[in-house]
Amino acid sequence: MHFLPENIDQYAIDHTQDEPELLQQLTRETWQKVLAPRMSSGHYQGRVLSMISKLIQPKSILEIGTFTGYATLCLAEGMQANATLDTIDVNEELYDMQRSYFDASGYGTQIKQHTGNALDIIPKLSKTFDLVFIDADKANYPTYLELLIPKLKSGAVILSDNVLWSGKVVEKVNTKDTDTKALLHYNKILKQHPKLETVLLPIRDGLTISRVK
């Protein structure tokens, strides 16, 4: 979903840093072999994620929703030399593909894959995080946030993807549309949460940046 006119959107892409070759390869393989390839962050949002990570220079990153690992590698670009990145995905069939690109990137030893339900895995992670990227099942966004807050120190940043949900957040909601309902609730929580400062950016399908006070 693009909220800008197509020519303006393309101009923004054309004047953004080029996509690294490894990520170009990952994009091609994702579109060739994986269902719903549009779930990948892609060139423009990937460069946004990379830039935010480089500005933060995190020691520890958590990603909820790995897919084929595109955003993972973008976030890894800003890690400190001894940093770690934990990434969670429910689809075990993508594990080997993710790992092949992680190892080829040079960040392989720093990236730990977790396969399973994030609601079960997050409570078992005994560390705090400087940067979190949430891009998994939308219905559980509010629960993910609740689990994450105790694991985030002051100054930590939460990035939340798909928060505009193809524009459905400003349309009449179907009573059976649990994802849109959850995102409406989640967006309100982020705005009102006493521990967070939040700005919602209309980048691609909506990206919220929240900073822990």
Summary of the structure (lengths in Angstrom):
residues: 213
radius of gyration: 16.4
end to end distance: 31.4
largest distance: 47.7
contacts: 663
relative contact order: 0.13
helix: 50%
strand: 21%
